[in-house]
């Protein structure tokens, strides 16, 4: 290992143990995360639930789960549950966009001010 590699390795290890200074760029990244994270979490959770609902409807139609649950003809309830899940999946993206837009509107002033300060130096 040559001297340059040793210095790089030492510096890499050393930076792990030094306290990092909180900069305006870090604050801007945190604000951006604060805007996007709730919308993303909602979209993932709501999308997963809608997929489960749609899959439950498909299972009622395609398997004998309905007869095990005591439903004589599971085709109609299965189609209804599947359509509900499909509609939930369809509205997921517009809901996500609305949540994101409202959060952007709420934090826009702070983000613009902070980014202007960073750009000016």
Backbone bond lengths (Angstrom), bond angles and torsions (degrees), N, CA, C in turn:
res aa  C-N    CA-C-N  psi(-1)  N-CA   C-N-CA  omega(-1)  CA-C   N-CA-C  phi
1 X - - - 1.448 - - 1.533 107.49 -
2 X 1.321 115.35 125.61 1.464 117.75 -178.28 1.529 110.89 -83.90
3 X 1.324 116.10 175.62 1.463 122.48 -175.48 1.528 112.61 -62.05
4 X 1.339 118.25 -40.80 1.459 122.19 -179.58 1.522 112.10 -63.53
5 X 1.333 115.65 -41.28 1.468 120.10 178.31 1.524 110.97 -66.03
6 X 1.337 116.83 -39.72 1.464 120.91 178.71 1.529 110.55 -63.41
7 X 1.325 116.08 -44.73 1.464 119.78 179.65 1.527 111.19 -62.11
8 X 1.334 115.79 -41.82 1.465 119.85 178.93 1.520 110.58 -62.25
9 X 1.323 116.84 -46.01 1.464 121.47 -179.70 1.519 111.29 -63.27
10 X 1.329 116.78 -43.70 1.465 121.30 178.85 1.521 109.88 -62.02
11 X 1.327 116.87 -44.78 1.471 121.05 -179.22 1.528 110.87 -64.37
12 X 1.327 116.70 -39.93 1.462 121.27 179.31 1.530 110.94 -62.14
13 X 1.317 116.38 -45.31 1.467 120.89 178.95 1.525 110.05 -67.59
14 X 1.309 116.39 -41.04 1.463 120.95 -178.09 1.537 111.87 -61.97
15 X 1.321 116.93 -39.73 1.470 119.45 -178.59 1.528 112.02 -65.38
16 X 1.321 116.91 -23.48 1.461 119.45 177.68 1.527 112.20 -69.73
17 X 1.321 116.92 -22.08 1.454 121.17 -175.53 1.523 114.02 -107.54
18 X 1.310 117.20 -2.09 1.461 119.69 177.49 1.523 109.04 -95.31
19 X 1.308 115.27 148.39 1.455 120.65 -179.09 1.526 109.02 -75.75
20 X 1.330 115.01 129.21 1.449 120.24 -177.65 1.528 109.96 -83.21
21 X 1.317 115.67 136.72 1.453 121.11 178.59 1.521 109.43 -80.23
22 X 1.324 115.67 132.60 1.460 121.20 179.64 1.529 108.80 -81.20
23 X 1.317 116.90 116.19 1.463 121.23 -176.45 1.526 110.81 -104.09
24 X 1.318 115.14 173.37 1.464 119.98 176.59 1.520 111.25 -66.35
25 X 1.326 116.82 -31.18 1.456 120.26 177.62 1.525 110.37 -65.27
26 X 1.331 116.83 -38.93 1.467 120.33 176.06 1.526 110.51 -62.83
27 X 1.326 116.81 -40.86 1.464 120.81 178.03 1.524 110.71 -64.22
28 X 1.331 117.14 -38.67 1.466 120.88 178.42 1.526 110.68 -65.49
29 X 1.316 117.31 -41.30 1.467 121.03 177.27 1.528 111.06 -63.15
30 X 1.332 116.86 -40.44 1.465 120.82 178.59 1.523 111.15 -64.22
31 X 1.338 116.95 -41.84 1.462 120.34 177.02 1.526 111.17 -62.37
32 X 1.326 116.52 -42.67 1.459 120.50 179.05 1.526 110.76 -61.85
33 X 1.326 116.20 -40.94 1.464 120.74 177.23 1.525 110.65 -65.24
34 X 1.341 116.45 -40.04 1.460 121.07 179.23 1.530 111.31 -62.64
35 X 1.315 117.16 -30.10 1.459 121.28 178.44 1.524 110.36 -75.43
36 X 1.310 117.85 -46.34 1.465 121.72 -170.01 1.522 115.14 -86.83
37 X 1.317 117.95 -30.26 1.465 121.11 -172.04 1.539 113.75 -60.44
38 X 1.337 120.45 -48.29 1.472 118.90 -179.61 1.536 113.26 -61.23
39 X 1.324 116.80 -38.57 1.462 119.79 179.03 1.528 110.39 -66.13
40 X 1.321 116.92 -41.01 1.464 120.32 178.90 1.523 111.39 -65.54
41 X 1.320 116.91 -44.63 1.467 120.12 179.71 1.523 110.31 -61.04
42 X 1.346 116.34 -44.90 1.463 119.18 178.15 1.523 110.86 -58.75
43 X 1.336 117.27 -46.94 1.462 120.83 -176.21 1.529 111.05 -62.52
44 X 1.332 117.12 -42.50 1.462 119.68 179.98 1.529 111.70 -66.07
45 X 1.321 116.59 -45.29 1.470 119.74 -177.74 1.525 110.68 -68.23
46 X 1.333 117.19 -48.69 1.462 120.56 -179.33 1.529 111.14 -64.25
47 X 1.331 117.30 -38.89 1.462 120.70 177.74 1.522 111.73 -64.88
48 X 1.322 116.49 -40.14 1.466 119.83 178.24 1.519 111.38 -65.54
49 X 1.327 115.96 -42.59 1.468 119.58 178.26 1.517 110.71 -63.42
50 X 1.325 117.11 -41.80 1.469 119.34 -179.69 1.527 110.84 -66.12
51 X 1.324 117.59 -36.48 1.465 120.20 177.12 1.524 110.93 -65.67
52 X 1.327 116.69 -38.05 1.465 120.23 178.36 1.524 110.31 -66.97
53 X 1.329 117.01 -41.82 1.469 120.41 179.05 1.525 109.63 -63.98
54 X 1.322 117.34 -45.80 1.458 120.30 -179.97 1.532 110.46 -63.78
55 X 1.314 117.13 -41.11 1.460 120.51 177.73 1.516 112.68 -65.13
56 X 1.328 116.78 -33.58 1.467 119.96 176.90 1.522 110.25 -64.91
57 X 1.322 115.99 -41.48 1.466 119.43 177.22 1.515 111.53 -63.50
58 X 1.308 116.32 -41.82 1.465 119.92 178.13 1.527 110.80 -64.30
59 X 1.313 116.85 -37.51 1.461 120.53 178.96 1.522 111.18 -66.07
60 X 1.322 116.46 -37.90 1.463 119.07 177.28 1.522 110.77 -63.12
61 X 1.319 117.11 -39.33 1.464 120.84 -177.56 1.526 111.17 -74.16
62 X 1.315 117.50 -41.69 1.464 120.92 -168.30 1.520 115.12 -94.96
63 X 1.307 119.29 -12.90 1.467 120.91 -178.21 1.521 109.99 -124.27
64 X 1.315 115.40 -176.93 1.463 120.28 178.96 1.524 112.34 -98.75
65 X 1.331 117.09 23.89 1.462 121.05 177.97 1.530 110.19 -63.43
66 X 1.322 116.78 -36.94 1.466 120.78 179.65 1.514 111.81 -59.48
67 X 1.328 117.78 -42.12 1.471 119.73 179.40 1.523 110.51 -68.91
68 X 1.330 117.53 -32.18 1.461 119.93 177.31 1.527 110.65 -69.84
69 X 1.345 116.68 -27.48 1.463 120.87 177.63 1.526 112.05 -85.97
70 X 1.315 116.93 -5.53 1.458 120.84 178.47 1.517 114.19 93.22
71 X 1.321 117.58 13.05 1.458 121.36 177.54 1.521 107.28 -92.21
72 X 1.341 115.81 120.48 1.465 120.66 -176.31 1.529 111.49 -62.92
73 X 1.327 116.29 -54.88 1.463 121.24 179.77 1.530 107.36 -119.33
74 X 1.319 116.44 101.71 1.465 121.01 -173.90 1.523 112.59 -85.11
75 X 1.320 118.04 -1.11 1.465 120.77 -176.73 1.529 111.35 -62.97
76 X 1.326 117.91 -51.16 1.469 121.52 -175.92 1.536 111.37 -65.55
77 X 1.341 119.43 -50.47 1.469 118.35 177.47 1.528 112.29 -62.90
78 X 1.318 117.85 -35.05 1.464 121.17 178.94 1.514 112.09 -64.87
79 X 1.322 116.56 -42.57 1.461 120.33 177.52 1.524 109.82 -65.16
80 X 1.327 117.43 -41.42 1.468 121.03 -179.66 1.535 110.67 -62.95
81 X 1.322 117.00 -45.97 1.470 120.97 179.82 1.529 109.78 -65.11
82 X 1.329 117.06 -40.76 1.455 120.90 177.86 1.523 112.67 -62.02
83 X 1.326 116.56 -41.12 1.469 120.74 179.03 1.522 110.75 -67.01
84 X 1.329 116.71 -39.22 1.470 119.99 176.59 1.535 110.06 -60.33
85 X 1.326 117.03 -45.67 1.464 120.79 177.53 1.519 112.21 -62.87
86 X 1.334 116.39 -38.61 1.459 120.56 177.98 1.524 111.22 -65.10
87 X 1.324 116.86 -42.44 1.467 120.51 178.06 1.529 111.11 -64.31
88 X 1.322 116.23 -38.59 1.466 119.63 176.67 1.531 110.46 -61.69
89 X 1.327 116.28 -41.67 1.465 120.07 179.40 1.524 111.08 -66.62
90 X 1.320 117.10 -35.81 1.464 120.99 -179.78 1.523 111.46 -67.36
91 X 1.333 117.61 -40.83 1.471 119.82 -177.38 1.526 112.58 -82.55
92 X 1.327 117.72 -6.70 1.467 120.50 -178.06 1.532 111.81 -59.65
93 X 1.322 117.83 -47.56 1.463 119.59 -177.00 1.528 112.76 -66.54
94 X 1.338 119.59 -45.56 1.472 117.80 175.87 1.532 113.13 -60.52
95 X 1.323 117.87 -37.32 1.465 120.51 176.58 1.518 110.72 -63.93
96 X 1.319 116.50 -42.81 1.463 121.42 177.05 1.528 110.53 -58.63
97 X 1.327 116.66 -47.81 1.467 120.58 -179.39 1.529 111.29 -62.01
98 X 1.331 118.18 -38.95 1.462 121.43 178.36 1.525 111.69 -65.74
99 X 1.318 116.75 -43.91 1.464 120.39 178.67 1.527 109.76 -62.85
100 X 1.332 116.66 -44.81 1.460 120.93 -179.55 1.536 110.67 -63.79
101 X 1.328 117.02 -41.87 1.464 120.27 -179.62 1.523 111.15 -64.45
102 X 1.328 117.25 -41.22 1.466 119.37 -179.73 1.528 110.96 -67.35
103 X 1.333 117.26 -36.74 1.471 119.94 178.66 1.525 110.85 -71.99
104 X 1.333 117.23 -35.62 1.464 119.73 175.86 1.524 110.19 -63.48
105 X 1.318 115.82 -41.38 1.465 120.12 179.34 1.530 110.05 -63.62
106 X 1.322 117.00 -39.77 1.463 121.92 -178.17 1.535 111.85 -65.74
107 X 1.338 117.39 -39.87 1.456 121.21 -174.14 1.529 113.84 -103.64
108 X 1.318 118.54 2.38 1.466 121.54 -174.18 1.526 112.22 -58.53
109 X 1.319 116.89 -45.17 1.457 120.06 -176.31 1.531 111.10 -61.01
110 X 1.334 116.47 -46.86 1.466 120.50 -179.88 1.526 111.45 -61.75
111 X 1.327 116.02 -44.41 1.462 120.54 -177.49 1.522 111.03 -66.19
112 X 1.323 116.88 -41.96 1.467 120.51 179.28 1.534 110.50 -64.01
113 X 1.337 117.11 -44.82 1.468 120.56 178.95 1.531 111.26 -60.85
114 X 1.312 115.96 -47.05 1.456 120.34 -178.40 1.525 111.34 -65.94
115 X 1.324 116.86 -41.03 1.469 119.02 179.16 1.514 111.18 -68.09
116 X 1.336 118.10 -34.61 1.468 120.90 175.56 1.531 110.75 -63.82
117 X 1.333 116.87 -42.10 1.467 120.74 177.68 1.531 111.20 -61.38
118 X 1.339 116.09 -41.35 1.466 119.79 179.98 1.531 110.42 -67.15
119 X 1.323 116.89 -42.32 1.467 120.84 -177.56 1.531 111.48 -66.81
120 X 1.338 116.77 -35.42 1.469 120.45 179.65 1.526 112.37 -73.87
121 X 1.331 113.81 -25.14 1.470 117.50 177.21 1.439 110.62 92.59
